Amino acid sequence: MYPVPPHFNHLGSDVARSIILFAQGKPLGPDGLRRLKIHLVNLTDLKKKASIDERAKYADEIMDEILDSADRPLSVC
């Protein structure tokens, strides 16, 4: 089964999926934050050949920049 709307659905782009609000939130779990960090680095394509552990470590190294871009998404460094 696939959703009818072509642009706003759970199978769409990251932007479309990021604005979906779920009825019942669930905690990330013990490994959830690490998985989010790895996904974030995967989106940048910077550490394409790095191991999963190296990607998680890189996310920790640039956490200040990640949080800054979340707080001020339209500002230029």
Buried (B, 14 or more C-beta within 10 A) or exposed (E): EEEEEEEEBEEBEEEBEEEEEEEEEEEEEEEEEBEEBBEBBBEEEEBEEEEEEEBBBBBEEBEEEBEEEEEEEEEEE
